[in-house]
Amino acid sequence: MVQVLFASVDPERDTQETLKTYVPYFHPDFLGLYGTPEQVAQAAREFKIVYRKHVEPGASDYLIDHSAGSYVLDRKGRLRLFLPFAMPPEDIAHDLSKLLRAA
C-alpha cells in the first residue's frame, strides 16, 4: 500500500480545514500535513526543500515559491526515492512497484 502525504510549506494560510478541502482535489485518499512555521522550516531543512514567500507587484496576496518533487519513504520512515517533478507516470509506477515487491 502507498499513502500519499501532501505537506504544506505555507503555515500562515494552510490550516487543517484548508488542507481538508484542498488536498482531496488531487486524490481523496491523500492526507494533508501542516505545522507551525518552525516545524515547516525544520522539515524543509531535513528534506532539502526550498521555499519562499513573495508578493507580485499589484497582487492582493502573496505567493509561495517552492521546490517540487516527491519523496518516497519505506514503512520504517527511511528515504528510498526522490521522484522529480514531471517524472512520467510509467516510471513512477515502475519504481514504486519494485519497492513494494521488495517490502
C-alpha positions, 0 to 999 in steps of 0.5 A: 500500500502507498499513502500519499502525504501532501505537506504544506510549506505555507503555515500562515494560510494552510490550516487543517480545514484548508488542507481538508478541502484542498488536498482531496482535489488531487486524490481523496485518499491523500492526507494533508500535513501542516505545522507551525512555521518552525516545524515547516522550516525544520522539515524543509531543512531535513528534506532539502526543500526550498521555499519562499514567500513573495508578493507580485507587484499589484497582487492582493496576496502573496505567493509561495515559491517552492521546490517540487518533487516527491519523496518516497519513504519505506514503512520504517520512515527511511528515504528510498526515492526522490521522484522529480517533478514531471517524472512520467507516470510509467516510471513512477509506477515502475519504481514504486512497484519494485519497492513494494515487491521488495517490502 
